[in-house]
Amino acid sequence: MGEVGFGMRFVLASLGTWRVTHLLAQEDGPGDAVFRIRVRAGSGPVGELMDCFFCLSFWVAGPFAVIVAPRRNEVPLTWIALSGAACLLERLVPDSPGRPHAREEEVPDELLRPETTSL
């Protein structure tokens, strides 16, 4: 198998950028590790960054761009393009009941019978 071209590297980096950003912004992570980080980050700058998929994708795309860009002078454009690709992918993913941060919202389901406590 020959060398992987820029196009394929870009596609893989786009998927990687989306996956890592989605994990950090909208999932609890293995063993709730990401959830705990998000709680510790609180409402400070890092916490706010982790609450915004689009903002976070920009920073996650940086390392991928350094690896993927064929020449150093193409890193800035590749960086922005990878973030843009991740944002487009995020728009294509339908909302699921667990998003975002299901634990933080704790919205009761009106279709379920409320819990009763017995004395």
N, CA, C and O atoms as a GROMACS GRO file, in nm:
protein
  476
    1MET      N    1   0.085  -0.118   0.000
    1MET     CA    2   0.000   0.000   0.000
    1MET      C    3   0.089   0.124   0.000
    1MET      O    4   0.184   0.133   0.078
    2GLY      N    5   0.058   0.217  -0.086
    2GLY     CA    6   0.140   0.337  -0.102
    2GLY      C    7   0.111   0.441   0.004
    2GLY      O    8   0.033   0.420   0.097
    3GLU      N    9   0.176   0.554  -0.012
    3GLU     CA   10   0.160   0.665   0.081
    3GLU      C   11   0.019   0.721   0.073
    3GLU      O   12  -0.039   0.731  -0.035
    4VAL      N   13  -0.036   0.757   0.188
    4VAL     CA   14  -0.170   0.815   0.194
    4VAL      C   15  -0.159   0.962   0.152
    4VAL      O   16  -0.077   1.036   0.204
    5GLY      N   17  -0.244   1.002   0.058
    5GLY     CA   18  -0.241   1.138   0.006
    5GLY      C   19  -0.302   1.239   0.102
    5GLY      O   20  -0.363   1.202   0.203
    6PHE      N   21  -0.284   1.365   0.069
    6PHE     CA   22  -0.335   1.473   0.153
    6PHE      C   23  -0.486   1.464   0.171
    6PHE      O   24  -0.536   1.487   0.281
    7GLY      N   25  -0.559   1.431   0.064
    7GLY     CA   26  -0.705   1.424   0.072
    7GLY      C   27  -0.751   1.324   0.178
    7GLY      O   28  -0.839   1.354   0.258
    8MET      N   29  -0.692   1.205   0.176
    8MET     CA   30  -0.730   1.102   0.273
    8MET      C   31  -0.687   1.143   0.414
    8MET      O   32  -0.761   1.120   0.509
    9ARG      N   33  -0.569   1.202   0.428
    9ARG     CA   34  -0.525   1.249   0.559
    9ARG      C   35  -0.619   1.356   0.612
    9ARG      O   36  -0.650   1.360   0.731
   10PHE      N   37  -0.665   1.444   0.522
   10PHE     CA   38  -0.756   1.549   0.564
   10PHE      C   39  -0.890   1.491   0.610
   10PHE      O   40  -0.944   1.534   0.712
   11VAL      N   41  -0.942   1.394   0.537
   11VAL     CA   42  -1.068   1.330   0.576
   11VAL      C   43  -1.053   1.263   0.712
   11VAL      O   44  -1.139   1.279   0.799
   12LEU      N   45  -0.945   1.188   0.731
   12LEU     CA   46  -0.922   1.121   0.859
   12LEU      C   47  -0.906   1.222   0.973
   12LEU      O   48  -0.959   1.202   1.082
   13ALA      N   49  -0.832   1.330   0.947
   13ALA     CA   50  -0.814   1.433   1.049
   13ALA      C   51  -0.946   1.504   1.080
   13ALA      O   52  -0.970   1.542   1.194
   14SER      N   53  -1.030   1.523   0.980
   14SER     CA   54  -1.162   1.584   1.002
   14SER      C   55  -1.246   1.497   1.093
   14SER      O   56  -1.309   1.547   1.187
   15LEU      N   57  -1.247   1.366   1.067
   15LEU     CA   58  -1.321   1.274   1.151
   15LEU      C   59  -1.263   1.270   1.292
   15LEU      O   60  -1.336   1.265   1.391
   16GLY      N   61  -1.130   1.272   1.302
   16GLY     CA   62  -1.065   1.274   1.432
   16GLY      C   63  -1.097   1.401   1.510
   16GLY      O   64  -1.122   1.396   1.630
   17THR      N   65  -1.096   1.514   1.440
   17THR     CA   66  -1.129   1.642   1.505
   17THR      C   67  -1.272   1.639   1.556
   17THR      O   68  -1.298   1.680   1.669
   18TRP      N   69  -1.364   1.589   1.473
   18TRP     CA   70  -1.504   1.580   1.516
   18TRP      C   71  -1.517   1.488   1.637
   18TRP      O   72  -1.585   1.522   1.734
   19ARG      N   73  -1.451   1.371   1.632
   19ARG     CA   74  -1.466   1.272   1.738
   19ARG      C   75  -1.413   1.323   1.872
   19ARG      O   76  -1.480   1.311   1.975
   20VAL      N   77  -1.294   1.380   1.872
   20VAL     CA   78  -1.235   1.430   1.996
   20VAL      C   79  -1.318   1.548   2.050
   20VAL      O   80  -1.342   1.557   2.170
   21THR      N   81  -1.360   1.638   1.962
   21THR     CA   82  -1.441   1.752   2.005
   21THR      C   83  -1.574   1.706   2.062
   21THR      O   84  -1.618   1.756   2.166
   22HIS      N   85  -1.638   1.610   1.997
   22HIS     CA   86  -1.766   1.557   2.044
   22HIS      C   87  -1.748   1.493   2.182
   22HIS      O   88  -1.830   1.513   2.271
   23LEU      N   89  -1.641   1.417   2.198
   23LEU     CA   90  -1.613   1.354   2.328
   23LEU      C   91  -1.600   1.459   2.437
   23LEU      O   92  -1.661   1.447   2.543
   24LEU      N   93  -1.520   1.561   2.412
   24LEU     CA   94  -1.494   1.664   2.514
   24LEU      C   95  -1.614   1.752   2.542
   24LEU      O   96  -1.635   1.794   2.656
   25ALA      N   97  -1.693   1.782   2.439
   25ALA     CA   98  -1.802   1.878   2.456
   25ALA      C   99  -1.934   1.814   2.496
   25ALA      O  100  -2.016   1.878   2.562
   26GLN      N  101  -1.957   1.686   2.457
   26GLN     CA  102  -2.093   1.635   2.472
   26GLN      C  103  -2.104   1.495   2.530
   26GLN      O  104  -2.214   1.440   2.536
   27GLU      N  105  -1.996   1.436   2.572
   27GLU     CA  106  -2.003   1.300   2.626
   27GLU      C  107  -1.943   1.298   2.766
   27GLU      O  108  -1.867   1.387   2.805
   28ASP      N  109  -1.978   1.194   2.841
   28ASP     CA  110  -1.924   1.177   2.976
   28ASP      C  111  -1.786   1.115   2.974
   28ASP      O  112  -1.708   1.136   3.066
   29GLY      N  113  -1.755   1.038   2.870
   29GLY     CA  114  -1.624   0.976   2.859
   29GLY      C  115  -1.615   0.847   2.938
   29GLY      O  116  -1.704   0.816   3.017
   30PRO      N  117  -1.508   0.774   2.917
   30PRO     CA  118  -1.491   0.647   2.989
   30PRO      C  119  -1.474   0.672   3.139
   30PRO      O  120  -1.393   0.754   3.181
   31GLY      N  121  -1.553   0.600   3.217
   31GLY     CA  122  -1.546   0.618   3.362
   31GLY      C  123  -1.586   0.758   3.406
   31GLY      O  124  -1.543   0.804   3.512
   32ASP      N  125  -1.665   0.826   3.326
   32ASP     CA  126  -1.709   0.963   3.355
   32ASP      C  127  -1.594   1.063   3.368
   32ASP      O  128  -1.611   1.168   3.429
   33ALA      N  129  -1.478   1.030   3.312
   33ALA     CA  130  -1.360   1.116   3.325
   33ALA      C  131  -1.384   1.254   3.265
   33ALA      O  132  -1.349   1.355   3.326
   34VAL      N  133  -1.442   1.260   3.146
   34VAL     CA  134  -1.464   1.389   3.080
   34VAL      C  135  -1.572   1.467   3.155
   34VAL      O  136  -1.563   1.590   3.168
   35PHE      N  137  -1.672   1.398   3.204
   35PHE     CA  138  -1.776   1.464   3.283
   35PHE      C  139  -1.716   1.532   3.405
   35PHE      O  140  -1.750   1.647   3.436
   36ARG      N  141  -1.626   1.463   3.476
   36ARG     CA  142  -1.562   1.520   3.595
   36ARG      C  143  -1.475   1.641   3.559
   36ARG      O  144  -1.471   1.739   3.633
   37ILE      N  145  -1.406   1.633   3.446
   37ILE     CA  146  -1.324   1.746   3.400
   37ILE      C  147  -1.414   1.866   3.371
   37ILE      O  148  -1.383   1.979   3.408
   38ARG      N  149  -1.526   1.839   3.305
   38ARG     CA  150  -1.620   1.946   3.271
   38ARG      C  151  -1.675   2.011   3.398
   38ARG      O  152  -1.689   2.133   3.404
   39VAL      N  153  -1.707   1.930   3.499
   39VAL     CA  154  -1.759   1.984   3.626
   39VAL      C  155  -1.652   2.068   3.695
   39VAL      O  156  -1.681   2.177   3.745
   40ARG      N  157  -1.528   2.018   3.698
   40ARG     CA  158  -1.419   2.095   3.760
   40ARG      C  159  -1.393   2.227   3.688
   40ARG      O  160  -1.360   2.328   3.749
   41ALA      N  161  -1.408   2.222   3.556
   41ALA     CA  162  -1.383   2.344   3.477
   41ALA      C  163  -1.487   2.451   3.510
   41ALA      O  164  -1.460   2.571   3.498
   42GLY      N  165  -1.606   2.407   3.551
   42GLY     CA  166  -1.710   2.501   3.592
   42GLY      C  167  -1.749   2.600   3.486
   42GLY      O  168  -1.761   2.566   3.368
   43SER      N  169  -1.768   2.724   3.529
   43SER     CA  170  -1.811   2.828   3.436
   43SER      C  171  -1.696   2.921   3.397
   43SER      O  172  -1.719   3.030   3.344
   44GLY      N  173  -1.574   2.878   3.424
   44GLY     CA  174  -1.457   2.957   3.384
   44GLY      C  175  -1.432   2.945   3.235
   44GLY      O  176  -1.512   2.885   3.163
   45PRO      N  177  -1.322   3.002   3.187
   45PRO     CA  178  -1.292   3.000   3.043
   45PRO      C  179  -1.286   2.859   2.984
   45PRO      O  180  -1.336   2.835   2.874
   46VAL      N  181  -1.224   2.766   3.056
   46VAL     CA  182  -1.214   2.629   3.004
   46VAL      C  183  -1.351   2.563   3.004
   46VAL      O  184  -1.386   2.492   2.909
   47GLY      N  185  -1.430   2.586   3.108
   47GLY     CA  186  -1.565   2.532   3.114
   47GLY      C  187  -1.653   2.584   3.002
   47GLY      O  188  -1.727   2.509   2.940
   48GLU      N  189  -1.644   2.714   2.976
   48GLU     CA  190  -1.721   2.772   2.867
   48GLU      C  191  -1.676   2.716   2.733
   48GLU      O  192  -1.759   2.692   2.644
   49LEU      N  193  -1.546   2.695   2.717
   49LEU     CA  194  -1.493   2.638   2.593
   49LEU      C  195  -1.546   2.497   2.572
   49LEU      O  196  -1.581   2.459   2.460
   50MET      N  197  -1.553   2.418   2.679
   50MET     CA  198  -1.600   2.280   2.668
   50MET      C  199  -1.750   2.272   2.644
   50MET      O  200  -1.800   2.167   2.606
   51ASP      N  201  -1.821   2.380   2.666
   51ASP     CA  202  -1.965   2.382   2.641
   51ASP      C  203  -2.000   2.420   2.498
   51ASP      O  204  -2.116   2.407   2.457
   52CYS      N  205  -1.904   2.465   2.422
   52CYS     CA  206  -1.930   2.510   2.285
   52CYS      C  207  -1.855   2.422   2.186
   52CYS      O  208  -1.733   2.433   2.173
   53PHE      N  209  -1.928   2.335   2.117
   53PHE     CA  210  -1.864   2.245   2.021
   53PHE      C  211  -1.785   2.324   1.917
   53PHE      O  212  -1.671   2.288   1.886
   54PHE      N  213  -1.842   2.429   1.865
   54PHE     CA  214  -1.780   2.504   1.755
   54PHE      C  215  -1.651   2.573   1.800
   54PHE      O  216  -1.553   2.575   1.726
   55CYS      N  217  -1.651   2.629   1.920
   55CYS     CA  218  -1.530   2.692   1.974
   55CYS      C  219  -1.423   2.587   2.001
   55CYS      O  220  -1.306   2.606   1.966
   56LEU      N  221  -1.462   2.479   2.063
   56LEU     CA  222  -1.369   2.374   2.100
   56LEU      C  223  -1.307   2.307   1.978
   56LEU      O  224  -1.190   2.270   1.980
   57SER      N  225  -1.386   2.293   1.871
   57SER     CA  226  -1.333   2.227   1.750
   57SER      C  227  -1.214   2.304   1.693
   57SER      O  228  -1.124   2.245   1.634
   58PHE      N  229  -1.215   2.435   1.710
   58PHE     CA  230  -1.103   2.515   1.660
   58PHE      C  231  -0.973   2.474   1.729
   58PHE      O  232  -0.871   2.457   1.663
   59TRP      N  233  -0.977   2.457   1.860
   59TRP     CA  234  -0.856   2.423   1.936
   59TRP      C  235  -0.818   2.277   1.918
   59TRP      O  236  -0.699   2.244   1.917
   60VAL      N  237  -0.914   2.190   1.904
   60VAL     CA  238  -0.884   2.048   1.882
   60VAL      C  239  -0.821   2.029   1.744
   60VAL      O  240  -0.735   1.943   1.727
   61ALA      N  241  -0.863   2.108   1.646
   61ALA     CA  242  -0.813   2.093   1.509
   61ALA      C  243  -0.665   2.132   1.495
   61ALA      O  244  -0.599   2.087   1.402
   62GLY      N  245  -0.614   2.214   1.586
   62GLY     CA  246  -0.475   2.261   1.576
   62GLY      C  247  -0.371   2.151   1.563
   62GLY      O  248  -0.295   2.151   1.466
   63PRO      N  249  -0.366   2.058   1.657
   63PRO     CA  250  -0.265   1.952   1.645
   63PRO      C  251  -0.284   1.866   1.520
   63PRO      O  252  -0.187   1.822   1.459
   64PHE      N  253  -0.410   1.840   1.484
   64PHE     CA  254  -0.435   1.764   1.362
   64PHE      C  255  -0.381   1.838   1.239
   64PHE      O  256  -0.325   1.776   1.149
   65ALA      N  257  -0.398   1.969   1.238
   65ALA     CA  258  -0.351   2.048   1.123
   65ALA      C  259  -0.200   2.042   1.110
   65ALA      O  260  -0.148   2.035   0.999
   66VAL      N  261  -0.129   2.045   1.221
   66VAL     CA  262   0.018   2.038   1.218
   66VAL      C  263   0.062   1.904   1.157
   66VAL      O  264   0.159   1.898   1.082
   67ILE      N  265  -0.010   1.798   1.191
   67ILE     CA  266   0.025   1.666   1.140
   67ILE      C  267  -0.014   1.650   0.993
   67ILE      O  268   0.060   1.587   0.916
   68VAL      N  269  -0.127   1.705   0.952
   68VAL     CA  270  -0.184   1.681   0.820
   68VAL      C  271  -0.130   1.773   0.711
   68VAL      O  272  -0.112   1.731   0.597
   69ALA      N  273  -0.105   1.898   0.745
   69ALA     CA  274  -0.066   1.996   0.644
   69ALA      C  275   0.063   1.953   0.573
   69ALA      O  276   0.161   1.918   0.639
   70PRO      N  277   0.063   1.954   0.440
   70PRO     CA  278   0.182   1.911   0.367
   70PRO      C  279   0.302   2.005   0.384
   70PRO      O  280   0.416   1.960   0.381
   71ARG      N  281   0.275   2.134   0.403
   71ARG     CA  282   0.382   2.232   0.422
   71ARG      C  283   0.346   2.322   0.540
   71ARG      O  284   0.228   2.345   0.568
   72ARG      N  285   0.447   2.371   0.607
   72ARG     CA  286   0.427   2.454   0.726
   72ARG      C  287   0.339   2.576   0.697
   72ARG      O  288   0.256   2.614   0.780
   73ASN      N  289   0.356   2.637   0.582
   73ASN     CA  290   0.276   2.756   0.552
   73ASN      C  291   0.129   2.724   0.524
   73ASN      O  292   0.047   2.815   0.511
   74GLU      N  293   0.094   2.595   0.514
   74GLU     CA  294  -0.045   2.554   0.492
   74GLU      C  295  -0.116   2.516   0.621
   74GLU      O  296  -0.235   2.483   0.620
   75VAL      N  297  -0.045   2.520   0.733
   75VAL     CA  298  -0.105   2.482   0.862
   75VAL      C  299  -0.224   2.571   0.898
   75VAL      O  300  -0.328   2.518   0.935
   76PRO      N  301  -0.214   2.705   0.891
   76PRO     CA  302  -0.330   2.788   0.930
   76PRO      C  303  -0.457   2.757   0.851
   76PRO      O  304  -0.565   2.747   0.909
   77LEU      N  305  -0.444   2.744   0.721
   77LEU     CA  306  -0.562   2.714   0.639
   77LEU      C  307  -0.616   2.574   0.668
   77LEU      O  308  -0.737   2.555   0.675
   78THR      N  309  -0.528   2.478   0.685
   78THR     CA  310  -0.570   2.341   0.718
   78THR      C  311  -0.639   2.340   0.854
   78THR      O  312  -0.738   2.269   0.872
   79TRP      N  313  -0.587   2.416   0.948
   79TRP     CA  314  -0.644   2.426   1.083
   79TRP      C  315  -0.790   2.473   1.076
   79TRP      O  316  -0.880   2.411   1.133
   80ILE      N  317  -0.811   2.582   1.006
   80ILE     CA  318  -0.945   2.638   0.993
   80ILE      C  319  -1.036   2.542   0.918
   80ILE      O  320  -1.153   2.525   0.954
   81ALA      N  321  -0.983   2.480   0.814
   81ALA     CA  322  -1.063   2.386   0.734
   81ALA      C  323  -1.104   2.263   0.816
   81ALA      O  324  -1.216   2.216   0.803
   82LEU      N  325  -1.014   2.212   0.899
   82LEU     CA  326  -1.047   2.096   0.983
   82LEU      C  327  -1.156   2.131   1.084
   82LEU      O  328  -1.248   2.053   1.107
   83SER      N  329  -1.145   2.248   1.144
   83SER     CA  330  -1.249   2.293   1.236
   83SER      C  331  -1.382   2.308   1.163
   83SER      O  332  -1.487   2.268   1.214
   84GLY      N  333  -1.377   2.366   1.045
   84GLY     CA  334  -1.499   2.382   0.965
   84GLY      C  335  -1.561   2.248   0.927
   84GLY      O  336  -1.683   2.232   0.932
   85ALA      N  337  -1.477   2.152   0.891
   85ALA     CA  338  -1.527   2.019   0.856
   85ALA      C  339  -1.593   1.953   0.978
   85ALA      O  340  -1.698   1.890   0.965
   86ALA      N  341  -1.532   1.968   1.095
   86ALA     CA  342  -1.590   1.911   1.217
   86ALA      C  343  -1.724   1.977   1.248
   86ALA      O  344  -1.818   1.910   1.291
   87CYS      N  345  -1.733   2.108   1.227
   87CYS     CA  346  -1.859   2.179   1.251
   87CYS      C  347  -1.967   2.132   1.155
   87CYS      O  348  -2.083   2.115   1.194
   88LEU      N  349  -1.930   2.109   1.029
   88LEU     CA  350  -2.027   2.057   0.932
   88LEU      C  351  -2.073   1.916   0.972
   88LEU      O  352  -2.192   1.886   0.964
   89LEU      N  353  -1.980   1.832   1.014
   89LEU     CA  354  -2.016   1.698   1.059
   89LEU      C  355  -2.110   1.705   1.179
   89LEU      O  356  -2.205   1.627   1.188
   90GLU      N  357  -2.084   1.796   1.271
   90GLU     CA  358  -2.168   1.810   1.389
   90GLU      C  359  -2.310   1.848   1.350
   90GLU      O  360  -2.407   1.803   1.412
   91ARG      N  361  -2.324   1.931   1.250
   91ARG     CA  362  -2.458   1.970   1.203
   91ARG      C  363  -2.531   1.853   1.140
   91ARG      O  364  -2.654   1.850   1.139
   92LEU      N  365  -2.457   1.756   1.086
   92LEU     CA  366  -2.519   1.640   1.022
   92LEU      C  367  -2.564   1.534   1.123
   92LEU      O  368  -2.649   1.451   1.091
   93VAL      N  369  -2.508   1.537   1.244
   93VAL     CA  370  -2.542   1.438   1.345
   93VAL      C  371  -2.674   1.479   1.410
   93VAL      O  372  -2.685   1.589   1.465
   94PRO      N  373  -2.775   1.392   1.405
   94PRO     CA  374  -2.903   1.428   1.468
   94PRO      C  375  -2.889   1.432   1.620
   94PRO      O  376  -2.809   1.360   1.678
   95ASP      N  377  -2.968   1.518   1.681
   95ASP     CA  378  -2.967   1.528   1.826
   95ASP      C  379  -3.017   1.397   1.886
   95ASP      O  380  -3.110   1.336   1.835
   96SER      N  381  -2.954   1.356   1.994
   96SER     CA  382  -2.998   1.236   2.064
   96SER      C  383  -3.044   1.278   2.203
   96SER      O  384  -3.005   1.384   2.252
   97PRO      N  385  -3.126   1.195   2.268
   97PRO     CA  386  -3.180   1.233   2.399
   97PRO      C  387  -3.073   1.262   2.503
   97PRO      O  388  -3.098   1.338   2.596
   98GLY      N  389  -2.955   1.204   2.490
   98GLY     CA  390  -2.851   1.224   2.590
   98GLY      C  391  -2.770   1.349   2.572
   98GLY      O  392  -2.684   1.376   2.655
   99ARG      N  393  -2.794   1.426   2.467
   99ARG     CA  394  -2.711   1.544   2.440
   99ARG      C  395  -2.782   1.670   2.479
   99ARG      O  396  -2.905   1.671   2.471
  100PRO      N  397  -2.719   1.772   2.520
  100PRO     CA  398  -2.586   1.773   2.575
  100PRO      C  399  -2.592   1.752   2.726
  100PRO      O  400  -2.690   1.791   2.789
  101HIS      N  401  -2.494   1.695   2.783
  101HIS     CA  402  -2.476   1.682   2.927
  101HIS      C  403  -2.602   1.637   2.999
  101HIS      O  404  -2.658   1.711   3.080
  102ALA      N  405  -2.647   1.520   2.970
  102ALA     CA  406  -2.772   1.470   3.029
  102ALA      C  407  -2.771   1.477   3.181
  102ALA      O  408  -2.874   1.505   3.241
  103ARG      N  409  -2.659   1.452   3.244
  103ARG     CA  410  -2.653   1.453   3.391
  103ARG      C  411  -2.673   1.591   3.448
  103ARG      O  412  -2.731   1.606   3.556
  104GLU      N  413  -2.627   1.692   3.377
  104GLU     CA  414  -2.638   1.828   3.429
  104GLU      C  415  -2.781   1.878   3.421
  104GLU      O  416  -2.824   1.958   3.504
  105GLU      N  417  -2.855   1.832   3.321
  105GLU     CA  418  -2.991   1.882   3.304
  105GLU      C  419  -3.090   1.811   3.395
  105GLU      O  420  -3.176   1.876   3.454
  106GLU      N  421  -3.081   1.678   3.407
  106GLU     CA  422  -3.170   1.599   3.491
  106GLU      C  423  -3.315   1.639   3.468
  106GLU      O  424  -3.387   1.668   3.563
  107VAL      N  425  -3.358   1.639   3.344
  107VAL     CA  426  -3.495   1.674   3.310
  107VAL      C  427  -3.582   1.549   3.326
  107VAL      O  428  -3.555   1.447   3.262
  108PRO      N  429  -3.684   1.555   3.411
  108PRO     CA  430  -3.769   1.437   3.429
  108PRO      C  431  -3.851   1.411   3.303
  108PRO      O  432  -3.888   1.504   3.231
  109ASP      N  433  -3.878   1.286   3.279
  109ASP     CA  434  -3.958   1.246   3.164
  109ASP      C  435  -4.104   1.244   3.208
  109ASP      O  436  -4.140   1.168   3.298
  110GLU      N  437  -4.187   1.326   3.145
  110GLU     CA  438  -4.326   1.335   3.185
  110GLU      C  439  -4.404   1.208   3.154
  110GLU      O  440  -4.516   1.191   3.205
  111LEU      N  441  -4.349   1.119   3.073
  111LEU     CA  442  -4.418   0.994   3.042
  111LEU      C  443  -4.394   0.888   3.148
  111LEU      O  444  -4.468   0.789   3.154
  112LEU      N  445  -4.295   0.906   3.232
  112LEU     CA  446  -4.265   0.809   3.337
  112LEU      C  447  -4.338   0.846   3.465
  112LEU      O  448  -4.354   0.964   3.497
  113ARG      N  449  -4.380   0.746   3.537
  113ARG     CA  450  -4.447   0.767   3.665
  113ARG      C  451  -4.344   0.819   3.766
  113ARG      O  452  -4.234   0.766   3.773
  114PRO      N  453  -4.378   0.922   3.844
  114PRO     CA  454  -4.282   0.973   3.942
  114PRO      C  455  -4.254   0.869   4.051
  114PRO      O  456  -4.341   0.788   4.085
  115GLU      N  457  -4.133   0.874   4.104
  115GLU     CA  458  -4.097   0.782   4.210
  115GLU      C  459  -4.173   0.817   4.338
  115GLU      O  460  -4.194   0.935   4.368
  116THR      N  461  -4.214   0.714   4.410
  116THR     CA  462  -4.280   0.738   4.538
  116THR      C  463  -4.195   0.678   4.648
  116THR      O  464  -4.127   0.577   4.629
  117THR      N  465  -4.199   0.741   4.761
  117THR     CA  466  -4.123   0.690   4.875
  117THR      C  467  -4.221   0.629   4.974
  117THR      O  468  -4.324   0.687   5.005
  118SER      N  469  -4.188   0.513   5.021
  118SER     CA  470  -4.276   0.448   5.118
  118SER      C  471  -4.221   0.469   5.258
  118SER      O  472  -4.100   0.472   5.279
  119LEU      N  473  -4.311   0.482   5.350
  119LEU     CA  474  -4.272   0.506   5.490
  119LEU      C  475  -4.257   0.380   5.563
  119LEU      O  476  -4.224   0.380   5.682
   0.00000   0.00000   0.00000
